[in-house]
Amino acid sequence: MYKLKVIRQLESGDNNFSLSFPRRRESRDFKAVDSPVKPGNDNFWLVLLHGKNTLLACLFLSFFLFTGCANKTGTDNIIRLPMQTDIKGFDPAYAEDLYSHTAMAQIYETLLQYAYLERPYKVEPLLADGMPEISKNGLTYTFKIKKGVIFQDDKCFPGSKGRELTADDFVYSFKRIADMNTRSTGWWVFDGRIEGLNEFREKTKDSPKTDYTIDVAGLKAVDKYTLRFKLTKPHPQFLYTLTMMYTAVVANEAVETYGQEFLNHPVGTGPYKLTKWTRNSRIIFDKNPTFRQEFYPVTGETTDKTNGLLVDTGKQIPFIDRIVYIVYLEEQPLWLNFLKGNIDRSGIPKDSYSSAINASKELMPELQEKGIKLWKVPMLDVTYTGFNMEDPVLGKNLKLRQAICLAHDINKVIDLFYNGRAIPAQGPIPPGLDGYDPEFKNPYQSFDLEKAKQLLDQAGYPEGKGLPALAFEASGSGTIDRQWAELFKKEMEAVNIKVNVNYNTWPEFLDKLNKKKGQIYGLAWGADYPDAENFLQLFYGPNAANGQNNTNYKNPEFDRLYEKISTMPPSGERTKIYKQMVKIVTSDCPWIFGAHRMSFALSQQWVKNYKPNDVATNLLKYYRIDTQERAKMLKERF
């Protein structure tokens, strides 16, 4: 669904991530309300973590967390979860990465969501009062909005009391994404889809302040509780897009009141509200006291009852009073805190894999005895190393890109970084989606140093002579980020290609990609929605300027086929075109195709109603903490 780091497994165990990019937008200074950096607060420990004595700092921080922050009794109704990097902010207009998206999803809401327990994934109403009425030609969607939905109390409203949500709020929110002054990274979701919205966008181009009363033919509040969309052409994935955070509803009063600081002051309709955000440390959400009555689902898969997932059927949500996300830049402090019971969910660090998982790929008995549960779930994702196709060295030299692809050993990456929990990606479409072809073999996926050297010679750089050093942009500076970058650097040295590594913070990394400054970089993409079109859009040429095609790849034949399938419902013909498009893009090598991963997620036994999900992030409202069980088990662990 949103950009995420290519190497580290998701500590959350939920597998949603994707990419999106703005149209030449300027860098924004994303700020948070930070505490002074001094001993005794969170930022002090993060300064240590960024210093030279990182290992000592990690151990010191772990000791501090164990002794100073541990939940001694286990009786508080709080869930504590890891976040592997800091977030950019809380404005849905910039929900371009998984981590920011996950945080926002606890506060903001969309018209539709994914049914929590049901598989295959399907959409259901969230702020909509039922599924839409769709015209016979598939162009008009009419939604009824739930009555009595209230924006959280905030000083932006008269008397600091939240007001009722109306259809006009959706019209405002969608226009705001289109507004060029907003410089949203989510415009690609709407681009060319809604009648009149692109024309509205053009009118905002030279206006310092946008007039939101400008009429948009395809975006209408028919009355207070009725919203109507008119599409420019059929879009089979339209309902899926209405689950995405870019389509979340915001209040114009909040945007006007806070201005540039709106991203630090989220005002939503969801089950939680932001209490505190300390950059690079932790994010705290508390239950929203004005949240409407919503209830735990009553239907799911046949195994859900056996697995205890229907115990809370029909009960009012959310169950948990407080959510605490703790930022961990290194994996070992996270792992140690999970084992101590200070963290409620975790992935498995690669260096701890053999002590956690046995030869049968099951959880070690000693961890099972602690009440830790293992969840093994195939991820709808693909990892990759991208080339900037507008780069003067790489972009026009296919043989050079092919040589680099063949010098990269994905099987070594899978062994070293994923502990074998992945399969090589022959193309962008993961197993489980229509268009995935298990028989297809990417000719540039195999590891072949001799052929790589031959192609390098054909590229005009025999033995690497004359080729300037290439720049690899790392998405972090932690231990795993450095190990990954160094491995790639050594692989290229084996064929006489020199690589320099630039280490970035996650926001710096995103900013470079948004400005087309990255030459080579590693990323991963996971499904916005369960359709291969969501992966193929990463290569659509028009998306290079304002969308999620961050390699800036352009191929007229690929674009023609993409435009054809973008309006096609599922069919054998569409599947055939999907496979044709995969062959085109793998021949052009805008990526070094990486892997499709298997998530090994861990949760504490006292976390109830947990079910892994590939496409949704607003799931914490369904979780419940058994505080008595946690207190008992923590007492046994110490």
Protein Blocks (a to p, Z undefined) as FASTA:
>chain_A
ZZcdfklccfklpacddddddehiacdddddddddddehiaklmmmmmmmmklmlmmmmm
mmmmmmmmpcfkopaccdddddfbdcfbjcfklmmbfklmmmmmmmmccfbdcdfklccd
ddddfkbgcjadddfkopaccddddehiacdddfkbghhiacdddfklmmmmmmmmmpmk
lopaklmmmgokaghklmmmmmmmmgcbdcfkbccfklccfblmbccdddfbdcfklmmm
mmpmklpccdfklmmmnmmmlmmmccdfbfbdcfbdcehiaccddddfkbccddddfbdc
fklmmnopmmmgoiacdfbfbdcddddfbfklmmmmmmnopafbdcddfklmmmmpcfko
pacfklmmnopacddddddddddddddfkbmklmmmmklmmmmmmmpcfklmmmmmnnop
acddfbfbdghiahiafkbccfklpccfklmmmmmmmnopgghioiacdddddfbfbfkl
mmmmmmmmmmmmmnopacddddddfklmmmmmmnopafbdcdddddfbacfklmmmmmgm
klmmmmmblnopacfklmmmmmmmmmpccdfklmmmmmmmmmmmmmnopaccfbdcdddd
dddfklghiacdfkbcblmlmpccdfklmmmmmmmmZZ
